[in-house]
Amino acid sequence: MPGEEGELTDDALIRQAGLGDRDAFDVLVVRHAPGVLRLIRTRVPPAEADDVLQQTFLAAWRAAAGFRGEAAVKTWLFTIARNFAARARERERRAPVADVPLDQLGVQAGWGSHDPETLAMAAERRDVLAAAFDALDPEAREVLTLRDLEGLPGEDTAALLGLSLAAMKSRLHRARMTLAARVRGEVQGATRRA
């Protein structure tokens, strides 16, 4: 965790990176790339996500010396990622995109059991959740990712999204309720079909 004994904070690392310390910047990349990638995946097709991630960290490296500390480093990185994701989304709006199935990603990540029945049930639950999440509008997916997956504080999330705290909370509540309703609908639909 950032700030643990012997480990430099994000602020210290970005200051060192701003002075040209590539190793300090590499620590930031390792620390934040998974979360930045999760955010990017809410905004762009999977085929574009790695490119946007690389663009994000390249831009952050180039801008490290100008980091003013007005927001947390993580929030700053998310802002850069959102900007590049918006550009990529504009380019991709015209082309159809095939998603990587969530169960395939889970297997690649090493999740699950080797028991076929357990694997099938887990895959079905992941498919239901993934389908419900994917059916949300991009703004709902984004606020859920920032708050619930990345744990970004409410104030930072609101600032990143360009919303008041109250508006962000309203969007988050609506996104959670919509996701829950979609999951419930999928489960009830599967039960009726069985």
N, C-alpha and C positions, 0 to 999 in steps of 0.2 A: 504494500500500500504506500502511496506517496506520503512522505513525511515520517515514515518509520525510522528508527534509529539507524544512522549510517546511510540513509537513502535521501537523495536530494529532492526538494520539492519541485513541482512543475515550474514555479516562478524562477527558481535558481537555475534550472536546466535551460529555460528559454533565454535567460540572460547570458549564460555561457554559449548557447547556440548562436545568439546574436553577435557574439565576439568571434564566431567562426569555429566553435568546438563541435565538430561532427559527432563525436561520441555522445555528448550531452543530448544532441538532437536525436540520435538513434534511440536513446533511452525513452524520450518522449514518444517516438514512433511506436516502439514496442508497447509502451504503456497505454497509448490511446488509439492505435490503429483498429483494434477490434470494435470499439464503440463507434468510431467514426465510420467504419465500414457498415455497421448495423444501421446507422442513420442514413447513409448513402443508399442502402438497399431499399429504404422506404420511399425513395424519390426517383430512382432510376432502375431500368431493367438490369437483371443480373449480369448480362453480357457487358454492361458499361461500368459496373461497380468498381472493379479493380483499377480501371483507367482513371476514374474520378478520384479514387483513393490516392493514386500516385500523383495526380495533379494537385490534390489538396496538400499533401506533405511537401511537394516541391515548392509550391507557393508559400507554405509556412516557413520552409527553410530560407527562402529568399527574403521573406518579410520579418524574420526573427529579430533582426537588429532594430526594427521599428516597432516592436511590440510595446504598447504603452501600459499594459496591465489594467486597463479599464474593465476588463472581464477576466474570468478565470481562463487559464490556458486551454482547458478542455472546451469551454464555451467558444473561445476564439477559433479553435480548430473546427468545431461544429459549424461556425458561421462560414468559414472558408469552404467547407465541404458542401454546405447548402448552396452556396453560390455556384460552385462547379456542377453540382447535381442539377440545378435549374438550367444551366446551359446545355448539359447533356440531355436532359429531358426534352428540351425544345428541339434538339436535333433528332431525337428518337421518336417524337410524336408521330411522325409520318410512317414509321416502319413497324410492322407487327413483331412482337417479341414472345419467345417461348420461355417460360419459367422453369427453373430446376425444381423438381418436386421436393417438398420438405422432408419426406421420408428418406430420399436419397442423400440429402445433406446430413441428416441425422446419422445415417449409417457411416458416411464418410467421417463424421466427427467422432465416431466411436460410441454413440449412444445406444442404449437398448440392451436387449437380452438375446441370447442365442436360441431360446425356446421359440419355435415358430408361432405358437398361439399368442405368447406374450408380445412378440414382435408385431404380429398382425394387429393386435388390439392397440398397441402403442402407435403404430403407423396410422391406424384409423383416427385416433384422438389427435395426432399431429396434423393429419390431413384436414380434419374438421376445423381445428384452430387456424391452420394456415389458410384454408379457403375463406373462413370468416374474416381473418385479418386482411387478406388480399382484396376482399370485396369492399373494404373501407375506402373512403376517398383518401388521397395522399396527405391531406392536412391531418386527418384523424390518425393515420399510420405514423406520421411524423411526431405528433404530440405524445402518442403512446410510447414510441421508441425513446424519445428524450426523457420523459418522466419515469415510465415504468421499467424500461429495459436498462437505460443508462443511468437512472437515478439523479438526473440533473435537478438542482433545486428549482422550485417554482419560479422564483424571480429571474433566474438565468434562462429558463425555458421561455418565459414570457418575452424577455428581451430578445432572445434569439429568433423567436417567431414574429417579433414586431407587434406584440399584443400587450394590453394591460394585463396585470396579474389576474384580475377578475375574468377577463375574456379568455385567458389561457385556461383557467380552472373550469370555465364553462365548456370550452372545447374539449378538454380532457374528460370531463364527466360525460359529455355526450358521446365521445369516442368509446369510452369504457362501456357505457350502456348499449351502444350500437353493437359493439363486439360481442357482449354477453347475449344480446338478443339474437344475433346471427348464429352464434354457437348453439344456443338453445334450439333455434329453428332447424339447424342442420341435424342435431341429435334427434329431435322429434321426427323429422322427416325420415331419418335412417331407421328409427324404431317402427314407423308405420310401414316402411318398405319391407322390413324383415318378417 
